[in-house]
Amino acid sequence: MTIPLADILSPQRLQAGAAGPLYLKLRQALEEAINSGRLNHGDALPPERDLADYANISRVTVRKAVDDLVRDGLLVRRHGSGTFVVKPVARVQQSLSRLTSFTEDMARRGLKTHARWLDRGLFHPSPDEMMILGLPADALVARLGRLRVADDMPLAIERACVSADFLPDPQQVESSLYAVLEERGCRPVRAVQRISAYNMKDPDAAMLGVPAGSAGLSIERVSYLPSGRVVEFTRSIYRGDAYDFVAELTLSEP
């Protein structure tokens, strides 16, 4: 949403700030508002002419301050949409040696999570889904697409697919998919993940609050039951500035 900045950028407040040129005072006022939470991740800045009116300065000065914050990654310009706040994120390390859900990963770090559902229902499987899940064409699959958020910061877009044999009612999943599968006696015990570099494209980039073209991680995961049957096929996109995946390697015996 677009928020009022008249009080943050009043001429009196800017003049009372640290010594230096006006563009630097404006930059410092905006940066302080971002760091203090008065401006939140995803908030839209008003047009530059409005910022200039609030601060009683020229649009050239506003442009220089905004350019500085864009360069430092605290603001992002989206063509045709405007300029938006990007809150810095603490990087998350996720081990590749444990099969856990996003909810479980974030809970271990003391982070509060929620999801914005993008897609949740029963569908006929795509050719890829039929092949990977080992399903006939007349089968049904539960698709669960959601934006994963931790401490109000969007971190990943996750699109999971499970055979309707294991998840006949996808509305059961409110938080953790693995918790629901465990209740039904079909939680996966192992998985194969493929991780590759990915340049963010809209609308995914916009949902994750990063500029189009930003570095990200594309992950495909195929999860298995103890019997060897595939239970889950998930495609996810993670913010490259927020995630590190860590694997422990051992030297094999000669």
C-alpha positions in Angstrom: 0.0 0.0 0.0 1.0 3.6 -0.4 1.7 5.3 3.0 1.8 9.0 4.1 5.3 10.3 4.6 4.5 14.0 5.4 5.6 13.7 9.0 8.7 11.6 8.3 9.9 14.0 5.6 8.8 17.4 7.0 11.2 20.2 6.3 11.6 20.8 10.0 12.6 17.1 10.6 15.1 17.1 7.7 16.7 20.3 8.9 17.1 18.9 12.4 18.9 15.9 11.0 22.6 15.3 10.7 24.8 17.8 8.8 25.2 17.3 5.1 23.5 17.9 1.8 19.7 17.7 1.5 19.7 14.5 -0.5 21.7 12.8 2.3 19.3 14.1 4.9 16.4 12.7 2.9 18.2 9.4 2.4 18.9 9.1 6.1 15.2 9.9 7.0 13.9 7.2 4.6 16.5 4.7 5.8 15.6 5.3 9.5 11.9 4.9 8.7 12.7 1.5 7.0 15.0 0.3 9.8 12.5 1.4 12.5 9.5 -0.3 10.9 7.6 2.8 10.0 8.1 1.7 6.4 7.6 -2.0 6.0 8.7 -4.5 3.4 6.5 -4.1 0.3 5.2 -0.6 1.1 5.0 1.7 -1.9 6.6 5.1 -1.8 4.6 8.0 -3.1 5.6 9.5 -6.4 8.8 11.6 -6.4 6.8 14.9 -6.9 4.9 14.1 -3.7 8.1 13.4 -1.8 9.5 16.7 -3.0 6.4 18.5 -1.8 6.5 16.9 1.7 10.2 17.8 2.2 10.0 21.1 0.3 13.0 20.2 -1.9 13.6 19.6 -5.6 12.7 16.4 -7.4 16.3 16.2 -8.5 17.3 16.0 -4.8 14.6 13.3 -4.2 15.8 11.3 -7.2 19.4 11.3 -5.9 18.3 10.1 -2.4 16.1 7.4 -3.9 18.8 6.3 -6.3 21.1 5.8 -3.4 18.6 3.6 -1.5 17.9 1.6 -4.7 21.6 1.0 -5.2 21.9 -0.2 -1.6 19.0 -2.6 -1.9 16.6 -0.8 0.5 14.2 0.3 -2.3 13.3 -1.3 -5.6 11.8 0.3 -8.7 9.3 -1.8 -10.6 8.6 -0.6 -14.1 5.0 0.7 -14.4 4.3 0.1 -10.7 6.5 2.4 -8.6 9.1 2.3 -5.9 8.8 -0.2 -3.0 10.5 -0.8 0.3 12.8 -3.9 0.5 13.6 -4.8 4.1 17.0 -6.5 4.6 16.7 -10.2 5.6 18.9 -12.3 7.8 20.2 -15.3 5.8 18.7 -18.7 6.7 20.9 -21.8 6.5 19.1 -25.0 5.7 20.7 -28.4 6.0 20.5 -30.7 3.0 21.0 -33.8 5.2 17.5 -33.6 6.9 14.1 -33.9 5.3 12.0 -31.2 7.0 9.2 -28.9 6.0 9.4 -25.1 5.7 7.3 -24.7 8.8 9.6 -27.0 10.9 12.7 -25.2 9.6 11.4 -21.8 10.6 10.0 -23.0 14.0 13.5 -24.3 14.9 14.8 -20.8 14.4 12.1 -19.2 16.4 10.5 -17.5 13.4 6.7 -17.1 13.0 5.4 -18.4 9.7 2.3 -18.0 7.6 1.4 -18.7 4.0 -0.6 -16.9 1.4 -2.4 -19.5 -0.6 -2.0 -19.3 -4.4 -3.6 -22.5 -5.3 -5.2 -25.4 -3.3 -7.4 -28.1 -4.8 -7.8 -31.3 -6.6 -6.8 -31.4 -10.3 -6.1 -33.9 -13.1 -2.3 -34.4 -13.3 0.0 -32.9 -15.8 2.2 -35.2 -17.9 5.1 -34.4 -15.6 3.1 -35.2 -12.5 1.8 -38.5 -13.9 5.3 -39.6 -14.7 7.0 -38.5 -11.5 4.2 -39.6 -9.1 3.5 -42.8 -11.2 -0.2 -42.1 -11.8 -2.6 -42.9 -14.6 -4.3 -40.2 -16.6 -7.6 -40.5 -14.8 -6.1 -40.0 -11.3 -6.4 -36.8 -9.3 -3.7 -34.9 -7.6 -3.7 -32.3 -4.7 -1.9 -29.1 -5.7 -0.8 -26.8 -3.0 0.7 -23.5 -4.1 1.7 -20.9 -1.5 3.9 -17.9 -0.7 5.9 -18.9 2.4 6.5 -16.0 4.8 8.6 -15.9 8.0 8.4 -13.0 10.4 6.4 -11.0 7.8 9.2 -11.5 5.2 8.3 -13.5 2.0 11.0 -16.1 1.5 9.8 -18.7 -1.0 7.1 -19.8 -3.4 6.3 -23.4 -3.0 4.1 -25.5 -5.4 3.6 -29.0 -4.1 1.8 -31.9 -5.8 0.6 -35.0 -3.9 -1.5 -37.9 -5.2 -5.1 -37.7 -4.0 -4.6 -41.3 -2.7 -2.5 -39.7 0.1 -4.2 -36.3 0.4 -7.9 -36.5 -0.8 -8.8 -33.2 0.9 -6.1 -30.5 0.3 -8.1 -28.1 2.5 -6.8 -30.1 5.5 -3.4 -28.5 5.0 -3.4 -25.2 6.9 0.3 -25.0 7.8 2.6 -28.0 7.4 2.0 -30.5 4.6 4.2 -33.0 6.2 2.3 -32.8 9.5 -0.9 -33.7 7.6 0.8 -36.5 5.7 2.2 -37.9 9.0 -1.3 -37.9 10.5 -2.4 -40.0 7.5 0.5 -42.4 7.9 2.3 -41.3 4.7 5.0 -38.9 5.6 8.0 -39.2 3.3 11.2 -40.6 4.8 13.7 -39.6 2.0 13.9 -37.2 -0.9 15.9 -36.3 -3.9 16.4 -32.5 -4.5 17.7 -30.8 -7.5 18.9 -27.2 -6.9 19.7 -24.8 -9.7 20.4 -21.0 -10.1 17.3 -19.0 -11.2 16.8 -15.4 -12.3 13.6 -14.1 -10.8 10.8 -13.3 -13.2 7.5 -11.5 -12.5 5.0 -12.2 -11.0 7.2 -14.4 -8.7 9.7 -11.6 -8.2 7.0 -9.2 -7.2 5.5 -11.7 -4.7 8.9 -12.2 -3.1 9.5 -8.4 -3.0 12.7 -8.5 -5.1 13.5 -6.9 -8.5 12.9 -9.0 -11.6 16.2 -10.6 -12.6 17.3 -11.0 -9.0 19.2 -14.2 -8.1 17.2 -17.0 -6.7 17.2 -20.7 -6.2 15.0 -23.1 -8.1 14.4 -26.4 -6.2 12.7 -29.6 -7.4 12.1 -32.2 -4.7 10.7 -35.8 -5.1 9.9 -37.4 -1.8 9.5 -41.1 -1.1 7.6 -43.4 1.3 9.5 -46.3 3.0 8.0 -48.6 0.3 9.8 -46.5 -2.4 6.6 -45.0 -3.8 6.7 -41.3 -4.6 4.4 -39.3 -2.3 5.3 -35.7 -3.1 6.6 -33.6 -6.0 7.4 -30.0 -5.2 8.8 -27.1 -7.2 10.0 -24.1 -5.1 11.6 -20.8 -5.7 13.7 -19.3 -2.9 15.1 -15.8 -2.5 18.8 -16.0 -3.2 19.5 -13.2 -0.7 17.9 -15.1 2.1 18.8 -18.8 1.8 22.0 -20.8 2.1 21.7 -24.6 1.6 24.4 -26.5 3.5 25.6 -30.0 2.9 28.0 -32.1 5.0 30.5 -34.1 2.9 32.6 -37.0 4.1 35.6 -38.6 2.4 34.9 -42.1 1.3 37.2 -44.9 2.5 40.1 -45.7 0.1 
